[in-house]
């Protein structure tokens, strides 16, 4: 009997034209990931009838929901479909802003058992969250949090399906591939220890009588938050915190010319930050949490430009 290896699994996706329906003869794209996966979460309820013999008569299935996440290392031209889905927008002249679109995917996970494949297809998958992490002296990483409607199992590909290979563009590091970084538009030099950014669509299940599955998903606001951890070099940023100020946060990330991204939070409100004074062997750091709020000039809370030189 052959056992499966996690190193041999394949993850692919295709955009849906009808929510929850895998396109006929789908053109899948292979997805570059470092970990994570999707799964079905099954809800059950125990029969509570009182029995003289004290035995539980049965356990009933009440719901099925697909959830999970994929971790990644950021590289150019690799995750544009998922980034657009996270912002619920569309790329227009290489510019993406948060919007109100409702893109969905079918995602297929293939596991190899010594030459035999097992296919799990997850339909009606939407991007709920996107996170991006820029720690000093490390790779730029992130994660997409997903919600889907239904998983089906198969032992063969969808008839007529094709699989486009993923690109081989080099992942970025925060040491060599992050530039033009500004926080709050101040003149004080910014030296970051780390930067975290998250977009959360606040999705929710829409359950209804007569089905185990969600009837699509509800969605809340586009919640853009993050934290900049920086060396304390002056009062500019901390003064903005105390004044409940706001300012733009932007940075460019990527390795190859014309495959970089400029991420802009045009109006970031500074939240409950404070200096961490530390001890004898510590640097004084300023933790600057922020929330992206609507900016009337860009007409968005977050804007991403791709194909940056």
KOLKE-302318 format. One line per 8 residues: their letters; for each residue x, y, z of N, C-alpha, C, O. Coordinates in steps of 0.02 Angstrom, whole numbers, plus 50000, padded with zeros to 5 digits. Layout:
N
a	X,Y,Z,X,Y,Z,X,Y,Z,X,Y,Z  ...
***
This chain:
309
xxxxxxxx	50042,49940,50000,50000,50000,50000,50044,50062,50000,50090,50068,50040  50029,50108,49955,50068,50170,49950,50038,50224,49995,49978,50232,50000  50083,50260,50028,50063,50317,50069,50076,50382,50032,50119,50385,49988  50039,50434,50050,50045,50498,50016,50096,50542,50051,50103,50540,50112  50132,50583,50011,50180,50630,50037,50156,50701,50024,50133,50718,49969  50160,50743,50075,50139,50813,50067,50180,50850,50015,50155,50897,49984  50242,50829,50005,50285,50862,49957,50264,50849,49885,50287,50883,49840  50221,50800,49874,50201,50782,49806,50131,50806,49787,50105,50789,49734
xxxxxxxx	50101,50845,49830,50033,50868,49814,50034,50927,49765,50084,50962,49760  49980,50936,49730,49972,50989,49681,49909,51029,49697,49857,51000,49712  49914,51095,49692,49857,51138,49703,49845,51181,49641,49892,51213,49617  49784,51181,49616,49768,51219,49556,49700,51253,49565,49660,51233,49607  49689,51305,49525,49626,51343,49531,49603,51366,49463,49642,51372,49416  49538,51380,49459,49509,51409,49399,49453,51457,49422,49416,51442,49468  49448,51513,49389,49396,51561,49405,49328,51534,49383,49322,51503,49330  49277,51545,49424,49209,51524,49407,49172,51581,49373,49179,51639,49392
xxxxxxxx	49132,51565,49323,49087,51614,49293,49019,51614,49327,48984,51664,49329  49000,51556,49354,48939,51549,49394,48961,51525,49463,48996,51475,49469  48941,51561,49515,48963,51545,49582,48948,51472,49600,48891,51449,49592  48999,51436,49624,48990,51368,49647,48990,51316,49593,48979,51257,49607  49002,51336,49530,49002,51288,49475,49070,51288,49440,49093,51340,49417  49101,51230,49437,49164,51223,49402,49152,51229,49327,49109,51194,49301  49189,51272,49292,49178,51279,49220,49190,51213,49183,49231,51172,49204  49154,51203,49128,49165,51145,49086,49234,51151,49053,49256,51207,49037
xxxxxxxx	49269,51095,49045,49337,51093,49018,49379,51150,49049,49403,51194,49013  49387,51149,49114,49420,51205,49149,49493,51212,49132,49529,51163,49123  49516,51275,49128,49587,51290,49118,49617,51308,49185,49619,51366,49205  49641,51257,49221,49668,51268,49288,49737,51301,49283,49773,51293,49234  49753,51339,49335,49820,51366,49344,49849,51337,49408,49816,51335,49460  49911,51313,49404,49944,51287,49464,49961,51345,49510,49981,51399,49488  49953,51333,49575,49962,51384,49626,50024,51370,49667,50033,51314,49692  50067,51420,49674,50128,51413,49714,50111,51427,49787,50091,51483,49805
xxxxxxxx	50120,51377,49830,50105,51386,49901,50161,51355,49941,50200,51314,49916  50166,51374,50004,50215,51344,50050,50181,51301,50103,50216,51266,50140  50116,51304,50108,50080,51265,50159,50007,51283,50160,49983,51324,50121  49972,51251,50205,49900,51263,50212,49860,51216,50170,49887,51171,50138  49796,51227,50168,49750,51185,50129,49678,51198,50149,49664,51232,50198  49633,51169,50110,49562,51175,50123,49535,51111,50152,49564,51057,50142  49480,51117,50189,49448,51058,50217,49374,51072,50226,49353,51130,50230  49335,51018,50230,49264,51022,50246,49254,51017,50321,49279,50971,50353
xxxxxxxx	49220,51065,50349,49201,51064,50420,49128,51041,50424,49083,51074,50399  49119,50983,50456,49052,50953,50459,49021,50966,50527,49050,50951,50579  48961,50995,50526,48923,51005,50587,48878,50946,50602,48846,50919,50556  48874,50926,50666,48831,50870,50685,48792,50887,50747,48809,50933,50785  48739,50849,50758,48698,50856,50818,48678,50787,50843,48659,50743,50804  48683,50778,50909,48666,50713,50939,48591,50709,50952,48560,50756,50976  48563,50651,50936,48493,50639,50954,48488,50637,51031,48524,50599,51063  48444,50678,51059,48441,50686,51131,48383,50648,51164,48367,50660,51222
xxxxxxxx	48352,50603,51127,48296,50565,51156,48320,50524,51216,48374,50494,51215  48280,50523,51267,48296,50486,51328,48281,50412,51316,48225,50393,51298  48332,50371,51326,48325,50299,51316,48341,50262,51381,48388,50279,51416  48300,50212,51396,48309,50175,51458,48376,50138,51461,48403,50126,51515  48402,50120,51402,48467,50085,51402,48526,50133,51400,48584,50111,51399  48513,50199,51400,48564,50252,51404,48607,50258,51342,48656,50295,51342  48590,50224,51288,48631,50227,51227,48609,50286,51182,48550,50302,51177  48659,50317,51151,48646,50369,51102,48623,50335,51038,48656,50290,51012
xxxxxxxx	48565,50357,51012,48535,50324,50955,48569,50343,50889,48574,50302,50844  48593,50406,50882,48625,50425,50819,48655,50495,50825,48640,50533,50871  48696,50511,50776,48726,50577,50768,48707,50602,50699,48722,50570,50649  48673,50659,50695,48646,50685,50632,48693,50738,50603,48721,50779,50639  48701,50736,50537,48740,50789,50504,48695,50849,50491,48639,50842,50467  48720,50908,50509,48679,50969,50504,48707,51021,50455,48670,51064,50432  48772,51017,50440,48801,51069,50396,48867,51045,50368,48899,51001,50395  48887,51077,50313,48954,51069,50285,48978,51137,50260,48943,51172,50223
xxxxxxxx	49038,51156,50282,49068,51218,50261,49142,51206,50245,49175,51167,50279  49166,51239,50193,49236,51234,50174,49274,51295,50199,49254,51352,50186  49329,51284,50234,49371,51338,50257,49444,51316,50251,49459,51257,50242  49489,51364,50255,49560,51349,50254,49600,51409,50231,49573,51464,50223  49664,51399,50220,49708,51453,50199,49767,51424,50161,49783,51365,50168  49798,51466,50120,49859,51448,50086,49913,51499,50104,49902,51559,50099  49971,51474,50123,50028,51517,50138,50072,51523,50076,50075,51477,50035  50105,51580,50069,50145,51591,50009,50204,51635,50023,50207,51670,50073
xxxxxxxx	50252,51633,49977,50307,51680,49974,50294,51726,49914,50281,51702,49859  50297,51791,49925,50275,51838,49874,50324,51841,49816,50383,51853,49825  50298,51829,49756,50337,51836,49694,50294,51871,49642,50233,51870,49646  50326,51900,49593,50290,51940,49544,50247,51899,49498,50265,51844,49478  50188,51926,49480,50142,51896,49432,50114,51829,49454,50086,51793,49412  50120,51811,49517,50101,51744,49540,50031,51741,49569,49994,51693,49557  50012,51791,49608,49951,51788,49646,49901,51843,49628,49857,51860,49668  49907,51870,49567,49866,51928,49549,49791,51913,49552,49752,51956,49572
xxxxxxxx	49771,51852,49533,49700,51834,49536,49674,51833,49608,49619,51857,49621  49714,51807,49654,49693,51803,49723,49697,51871,49758,49656,51887,49801  49746,51912,49739,49750,51979,49767,49689,52020,49747,49660,52055,49788  49670,52015,49683,49609,52050,49660,49547,52024,49696,49503,52064,49713  49544,51958,49707,49486,51930,49742,49484,51953,49814,49430,51964,49842  49543,51960,49845,49545,51983,49914,49520,52055,49920,49487,52073,49969  49535,52096,49870,49512,52166,49871,49443,52174,49840,49414,52228,49842  49418,52119,49810,49353,52120,49776,49351,52175,49723,49301,52210,49714
xxxxxxxx	49407,52181,49688,49412,52230,49635,49438,52197,49572,49443,52135,49568  49455,52238,49522,49482,52214,49458,49541,52257,49439,49540,52318,49449  49592,52226,49411,49650,52263,49386,49628,52306,49327,49598,52282,49280  49644,52370,49331,49630,52417,49276,49693,52457,49263,49714,52497,49305  49723,52447,49204,49787,52478,49188,49837,52465,49244,49873,52510,49266  49838,52402,49267,49885,52378,49319,49874,52410,49387,49918,52407,49430  49816,52440,49398,49799,52469,49464,49738,52432,49491,49689,52421,49455  49742,52414,49555,49688,52378,49588,49667,52416,49650,49709,52436,49690
xxxxxxxx	49601,52427,49659,49574,52459,49718,49521,52415,49749,49490,52375,49714  49510,52421,49814,49458,52380,49845,49390,52400,49817,49376,52459,49806  49348,52349,49806,49283,52362,49775,49229,52316,49801,49232,52294,49859  49180,52302,49759,49121,52264,49780,49107,52204,49735,49051,52179,49734  49157,52182,49696,49147,52123,49654,49144,52060,49697,49160,52061,49757  49122,52005,49667,49114,51942,49705,49147,51884,49667,49112,51836,49650  49211,51886,49655,49244,51832,49618,49247,51768,49659,49254,51770,49720  49242,51712,49625,49247,51647,49659,49288,51599,49615,49296,51610,49555
xxxxxxxx	49314,51546,49647,49356,51497,49613,49333,51427,49629,49300,51415,49680  49351,51381,49585,49355,51310,49603,49429,51294,49614,49471,51307,49571  49444,51265,49671,49513,51246,49687,49517,51171,49691,49475,51138,49723  49567,51144,49658,49577,51071,49656,49643,51053,49690,49696,51078,49672  49639,51010,49740,49698,50984,49774,49707,50911,49753,49661,50870,49760  49767,50895,49728,49781,50828,49704,49834,50797,49749,49887,50826,49760  49820,50738,49774,49867,50701,49816,49885,50636,49780,49841,50600,49756  49951,50623,49776,49976,50564,49740,49989,50507,49789,50022,50515,49840
xxxxxxxx	49961,50448,49773,49973,50387,49812,50014,50338,49769,49987,50289,49744  50078,50351,49760,50120,50306,49723,50097,50293,49652,50097,50236,49629  50076,50346,49618,50054,50340,49548,49979,50345,49539,49955,50352,49483  49941,50340,49593,49869,50349,49591,49851,50415,49623,49876,50432,49677  49808,50454,49590,49790,50521,49615,49722,50522,49648,49675,50488,49626  49718,50562,49701,49654,50578,49733,49641,50652,49725,49684,50693,49740  49582,50669,49700,49565,50739,49687,49511,50763,49736,49460,50730,49745  49524,50820,49767,49473,50855,49805,49459,50921,49770,49505,50961,49761
xxxxxxxx	49397,50933,49750,49379,50995,49717,49333,51035,49762,49282,51010,49786  49352,51096,49773,49315,51141,49817,49284,51196,49773,49320,51236,49744  49218,51197,49770,49183,51245,49728,49159,51304,49769,49151,51299,49830  49149,51360,49736,49124,51420,49769,49172,51448,49821,49150,51471,49874  49237,51447,49805,49287,51472,49852,49298,51547,49842,49309,51569,49786  49294,51584,49896,49305,51656,49894,49359,51675,49945,49369,51640,49995  49395,51730,49931,49449,51751,49974,49420,51796,50029,49393,51849,50015  49427,51774,50091,49402,51813,50148,49456,51860,50175,49441,51918,50189
xxxxxxxx	49518,51836,50181,49571,51877,50209,49634,51869,50167,49646,51818,50134  49674,51922,50168,49741,51920,50140,49788,51954,50188,49776,52011,50209  49843,51921,50206,49893,51950,50250,49959,51952,50214,49974,51910,50171  50000,52002,50232,50066,52010,50205,50113,52027,50262,50098,52071,50302  50171,51992,50265,50218,52002,50320,50287,52017,50292,50313,51982,50249  50316,52072,50318,50382,52093,50298,50426,52097,50360,50436,52151,50387  50453,52041,50382,50500,52042,50439,50571,52056,50415,50589,52035,50360  50610,52091,50454,50678,52107,50434,50719,52044,50424,50712,51995,50460
xxxxxxxx	50762,52046,50373,50809,51991,50357,50775,51925,50343,50804,51872,50354  50714,51927,50317,50679,51866,50300,50641,51875,50234,50642,51929,50205  50609,51821,50212,50568,51824,50152,50503,51862,50164,50479,51865,50221  50476,51891,50112,50410,51922,50115,50358,51867,50105,50356,51835,50053  50318,51857,50156,50270,51801,50154,50199,51827,50164,50188,51886,50180  50152,51783,50154,50082,51802,50164,50038,51741,50168,50061,51684,50168  49972,51754,50171,49924,51700,50175,49857,51725,50149,49838,51783,50159  49820,51681,50114,49752,51695,50092,49705,51651,50134,49712,51589,50133
xxxxxxxx	49659,51681,50170,49607,51645,50206,49546,51637,50162,49521,51685,50134  49521,51575,50156,49470,51559,50106,49408,51528,50139,49412,51497,50192  49352,51538,50105,49289,51505,50123,49258,51478,50060,49256,51512,50008  49233,51416,50063,49203,51385,50005,49138,51350,50022,49119,51345,50080  49103,51327,49970,49036,51299,49979,49038,51223,49987,49007,51197,50033  49073,51188,49943,49066,51115,49943,49129,51081,49916,49161,51106,49870  49146,51024,49946,49201,50982,49923,49173,50919,49890,49127,50888,49917  49200,50902,49833,49184,50839,49800,49249,50801,49787,49301,50831,49774
xxxxxxxx	49245,50735,49790,49303,50691,49779,49299,50658,49711,49245,50644,49685  49358,50645,49682,49361,50612,49617,49426,50574,49612,49473,50585,49651  49430,50529,49563,49491,50491,49550,49521,50508,49482,49569,50476,49461  49493,50558,49448,49517,50579,49383,49506,50653,49374,49465,50683,49408  49541,50683,49327,49532,50754,49313,49463,50766,49282,49432,50719,49257  49440,50828,49283,49380,50846,49247,49393,50837,49172,49446,50855,49147  49345,50808,49138,49354,50795,49066,49373,50859,49029,49339,50910,49034  49429,50856,48993,49451,50913,48954,49491,50965,48993,49510,51016,48965
xxxxxxxx	49503,50952,49057,49539,51001,49097,49611,51007,49075,49643,50958,49054  49638,51069,49078,49708,51081,49065,49739,51116,49125,49704,51145,49167  49806,51112,49130,49841,51139,49188,49900,51181,49165,49948,51155,49137  49895,51246,49177,49949,51291,49158,50001,51293,49214,49984,51303,49273  50064,51285,49196,50117,51285,49246,50124,51354,49278,50112,51405,49246  50142,51354,49341,50155,51417,49376,50221,51447,49352,50264,51411,49327  50227,51513,49360,50290,51545,49341,50345,51525,49392,50332,51493,49442  50406,51545,49376,50462,51529,49419,50496,51593,49445,50555,51593,49461
xxxxxxxx	50458,51647,49449,50486,51711,49472,50510,51705,49544,50480,51670,49585  50564,51739,49558,50597,51733,49623,50557,51768,49678,50535,51825,49668  50548,51736,49736,50515,51769,49793,50557,51827,49819,50618,51827,49814  50523,51876,49847,50555,51937,49873,50577,51927,49945,50548,51887,49982  50628,51963,49964,50649,51968,50034,50641,52040,50058,50644,52087,50018  50630,52047,50122,50623,52114,50150,50691,52149,50155,50693,52210,50165  50745,52111,50148,50812,52141,50152,50830,52177,50087,50855,52233,50088  50817,52144,50030,50842,52169,49966,50788,52194,49919,50804,52227,49870
xxxxxxxx	50725,52179,49932,50674,52190,49882,50616,52233,49905,50561,52228,49877  50627,52275,49956,50576,52322,49979,50607,52392,49974,50662,52403,49999  50571,52437,49943,50598,52505,49935,50544,52557,49935,50484,52541,49935  50564,52620,49934,50520,52678,49931,50466,52673,49984,50407,52681,49969  50487,52661,50046,50439,52652,50101,50428,52717,50138,50475,52750,50158  50365,52735,50146,50346,52795,50184,50292,52777,50233,50248,52736,50218  50293,52808,50291,50242,52799,50342,50221,52868,50366,50259,52904,50397  50160,52885,50351,50132,52948,50376,50157,53011,50343,50140,53066,50365
xxxxxxxx	50198,53004,50292,50221,53063,50257,50267,53107,50297,50275,53166,50280  50298,53081,50350,50342,53122,50391,50412,53124,50362,50429,53082,50320  50452,53171,50385,50520,53179,50359,50571,53136,50397,50627,53127,50374  50552,53110,50455,50597,53068,50494,50611,53003,50456,50564,52972,50432  50674,52982,50449,50689,52919,50415,50653,52861,50449,50650,52857,50511  50626,52816,50409,50590,52758,50436,50634,52696,50430,50654,52677,50376  50649,52666,50487,50686,52603,50488,50642,52551,50523,50635,52551,50584  50614,52508,50483,50565,52460,50509,50599,52396,50531,50646,52372,50500
xxxxxxxx	50574,52369,50586,50592,52301,50607,50546,52251,50573,50567,52196,50555  50483,52271,50564,50435,52227,50530,50374,52268,50510,50361,52322,50537  50337,52241,50463,50275,52271,50441,50226,52215,50426,50242,52168,50389  50167,52219,50456,50113,52171,50442,50053,52209,50414,50036,52263,50437  50020,52177,50365,49962,52207,50333,49909,52153,50323,49926,52097,50304  49846,52170,50337,49792,52122,50325,49732,52156,50295,49714,52212,50315  49701,52122,50248,49637,52142,50220,49586,52089,50240,49597,52030,50226  49532,52109,50272,49482,52062,50297,49414,52083,50271,49391,52138,50283
xxxxxxxx	49382,52037,50234,49316,52051,50205,49257,52035,50251,49200,52046,50233  49273,52007,50310,49221,51993,50360,49165,51950,50331,49106,51965,50342  49184,51897,50295,49134,51854,50265,49097,51812,50316,49123,51799,50371  49038,51792,50299,48996,51751,50343,48957,51700,50302,48940,51712,50244  48942,51644,50334,48901,51593,50302,48829,51616,50298,48804,51649,50344  48795,51600,50244,48723,51612,50237,48688,51544,50235,48678,51515,50181  48669,51520,50293,48636,51455,50297,48561,51463,50289,48533,51516,50304  48530,51411,50264,48458,51413,50253,48428,51344,50261,48463,51293,50254
xxxxxxxx	48364,51342,50276,48328,51279,50284,48327,51241,50218,48316,51271,50165  48338,51176,50221,48332,51134,50162,48398,51116,50131,48400,51081,50080  48454,51140,50159,48519,51124,50130,48573,51122,50184,48569,51159,50233  48622,51079,50174,48680,51077,50219,48729,51134,50204,48770,51151,50247  48724,51162,50144,48776,51207,50119,48756,51280,50126,48697,51296,50135  48806,51323,50122,48794,51395,50123,48769,51418,50056,48794,51397,50004  48719,51462,50057,48694,51492,49995,48735,51555,49982,48714,51611,49998  48793,51546,49952,48843,51598,49942,48866,51624,50010,48858,51589,50060
xxxxxxxx	48894,51685,50013,48921,51712,50075,48902,51785,50083,48900,51823,50035  48887,51803,50145,48881,51873,50161,48949,51904,50169,48998,51869,50180  48953,51969,50162,49017,52004,50167,49008,52068,50206,48957,52102,50200  49058,52085,50246,49055,52148,50284,49095,52202,50249,49096,52205,50188  49128,52243,50288,49167,52298,50259,49237,52274,50239,49259,52221,50259  49270,52314,50199,49340,52302,50183,49382,52330,50240,49392,52390,50245  49405,52285,50283,49440,52304,50344,49515,52298,50333,49541,52242,50332  49549,52353,50324,49621,52355,50310,49657,52376,50374,49648,52432,50398
xxxxxxxx	49698,52332,50401,49734,52347,50463,49806,52323,50457,49823,52285,50412  49847,52346,50503,49916,52324,50503,49954,52354,50561,49927,52393,50600  50017,52336,50566,50061,52362,50618,50131,52372,50589,50159,52327,50557  50158,52431,50600,50228,52445,50582,50268,52447,50647,50254,52487,50691  50318,52404,50651,50363,52402,50709,50428,52436,50688,50465,52410,50646  50442,52495,50718,50498,52535,50694,50544,52556,50752,50522,52560,50809  50606,52570,50734,50653,52596,50784,50633,52668,50800,50615,52707,50756  50636,52684,50864,50616,52751,50887,50673,52800,50871,50727,52797,50901
xxxxxxxx	50660,52846,50825,50711,52894,50803,50687,52967,50807,50719,53012,50781  50631,52978,50838,50604,53045,50842,50530,53043,50861,50500,52989,50866  50502,53101,50871,50433,53105,50896,50380,53107,50841,50321,53106,50857  50401,53110,50778,50351,53122,50725,50294,53071,50727,50236,53090,50731  50312,53006,50724,50260,52955,50720,50221,52949,50786,50160,52941,50785  50256,52953,50842,50220,52946,50906,50175,53007,50918,50121,52999,50946  50197,53065,50897,50155,53125,50903,50091,53116,50862,50037,53137,50882  50098,53084,50803,50038,53071,50762,49991,53023,50796,49930,53028,50789
xxxxxxxx	50019,52974,50833,49977,52927,50871,49937,52965,50924,49877,52956,50930  49972,53006,50963,49938,53043,51017,49886,53091,50990,49835,53103,51023  49897,53117,50931,49849,53164,50901,49794,53128,50862,49751,53160,50832  49795,53061,50864,49748,53020,50825,49750,53042,50751,49699,53051,50719  49811,53048,50727,49821,53073,50660,49815,53018,50608,49800,52961,50623  49828,53037,50546,49827,52991,50490,49879,53012,50439,49902,53068,50439  49896,52966,50396,49944,52980,50343,49948,52920,50297,49924,52866,50313  49979,52930,50240,49986,52876,50191,50041,52829,50212,50093,52849,50239
xxxxxxxx	50030,52764,50199,50082,52713,50207,50090,52680,50139,50042,52656,50110  50152,52678,50114,50163,52647,50049,50232,52615,50048,50278,52637,50082  50238,52563,50008,50302,52531,49996,50299,52492,49931,50245,52471,49908  50357,52483,49901,50363,52443,49840,50401,52379,49857,50451,52380,49892  50375,52323,49831,50406,52258,49846,50409,52216,49783,50362,52216,49743  50464,52181,49774,50472,52138,49716,50544,52133,49695,50586,52173,49716  50559,52083,49654,50628,52069,49634,50643,52097,49565,50690,52136,49556  50603,52077,49515,50618,52094,49446,50582,52158,49425,50525,52170,49446
xxxxxxxx	50616,52198,49384,50585,52258,49357,50522,52240,49317,50520,52189,49282  50472,52282,49324,50407,52273,49291,50367,52214,49318,50318,52193,49288  50391,52186,49375,50353,52133,49409,50347,52149,49483,50332,52104,49523  50358,52211,49501,50353,52232,49571,50283,52260,49585,50245,52275,49539  50268,52268,49650,50204,52296,49672,50217,52356,49717,50262,52356,49759  50177,52407,49707,50175,52463,49755,50109,52460,49792,50055,52465,49762  50113,52451,49857,50054,52446,49899,50044,52511,49936,50090,52536,49969  49986,52540,49929,49971,52606,49958,49909,52602,50001,49855,52583,49977
xxxxxxxx	49916,52622,50064,49858,52637,50106,49855,52713,50108,49892,52744,50148  49814,52744,50068,49818,52817,50059,49801,52857,50121,49824,52914,50129  49760,52829,50164,49741,52864,50225,49738,52814,50282,49687,52782,50293  49793,52808,50318,49798,52761,50374,49788,52800,50439,49826,52846,50455  49738,52781,50477,49726,52811,50543,49769,52774,50594,49767,52712,50599  49808,52812,50633,49853,52781,50681,49814,52765,50745,49779,52807,50772  49822,52702,50768,49783,52677,50824,49823,52679,50889,49863,52725,50898  49813,52631,50933,49840,52634,51001,49913,52611,51003,49927,52557,51028
xxxxxxxx	49958,52651,50976,50029,52634,50976,50066,52667,51033,50041,52715,51063  50125,52641,51048,50165,52669,51102,50237,52645,51096,50248,52592,51066  50285,52682,51122,50354,52658,51123,50361,52600,51172,50331,52600,51226  50402,52552,51153,50422,52498,51197,50493,52512,51219,50540,52503,51180  50502,52536,51281,50567,52561,51302,50618,52506,51314,50678,52518,51308  50596,52445,51330,50641,52389,51338,50688,52394,51397,50677,52435,51443  50740,52353,51396,50788,52351,51451,50858,52367,51428,50867,52398,51376  50907,52345,51467,50977,52363,51453,51002,52340,51385,51043,52374,51355
xxxxxxxx	50977,52285,51361,51002,52258,51298,50951,52264,51241,50955,52228,51192  50902,52309,51249,50849,52316,51200,50853,52384,51165,50877,52432,51193  50828,52386,51104,50817,52449,51069,50748,52476,51089,50702,52437,51103  50742,52541,51090,50676,52572,51099,50639,52567,51032,50663,52593,50982  50582,52535,51033,50543,52524,50973,50476,52560,50978,50449,52570,51033  50449,52579,50922,50382,52608,50919,50337,52560,50880,50349,52546,50821  50285,52536,50914,50236,52495,50881,50179,52540,50856,50148,52575,50896  50168,52539,50791,50120,52586,50761,50065,52546,50725,50071,52532,50666
xxxxxxxx	50012,52528,50761,49955,52496,50728,49915,52548,50689,49912,52607,50708  49884,52526,50635,49847,52573,50593,49787,52539,50561,49783,52478,50556  49740,52580,50539,49682,52556,50501,49675,52600,50439,49675,52661,50443  49668,52567,50382,49656,52603,50320,49583,52625,50316,49538,52584,50321  49573,52690,50308,49505,52717,50302,49497,52748,50232,49546,52758,50196  49435,52763,50214,49420,52786,50147,49456,52851,50130,49456,52898,50170  49486,52852,50073,49520,52912,50048,49484,52935,49985,49479,52898,49936  49459,52996,49987,49417,53021,49932,49458,53035,49868,49430,53037,49814
xxxxxxxx	49523,53045,49875,49564,53059,49816,49573,52996,49774,49564,52997,49713  49592,52941,49806,49600,52878,49769,49534,52839,49764,49529,52792,49725  49484,52860,49803,49419,52826,49806,49427,52754,49828,49396,52709,49801  49469,52744,49880,49482,52677,49904,49513,52680,49973,49534,52733,49996  49516,52621,50006,49552,52615,50069,49621,52584,50059,49666,52593,50100  49629,52547,50004,49694,52517,49986,49699,52515,49911,49650,52502,49876  49759,52527,49886,49772,52526,49814,49837,52489,49802,49887,52501,49836  49836,52444,49753,49896,52406,49735,49910,52417,49661,49866,52408,49619
xxxxx	49971,52435,49645,49993,52444,49576,50043,52389,49559,50091,52379,49596  50032,52354,49505,50077,52301,49484,50119,52323,49423,50109,52377,49396  50165,52279,49403,50209,52293,49346,50250,52356,49357,50263,52394,49310  50270,52367,49419,50310,52425,49436,50383,52412,49419,50409,52358,49432  50415,52461,49390,50485,52454,49370,50531,52456,49430,50592,52451,49422
***
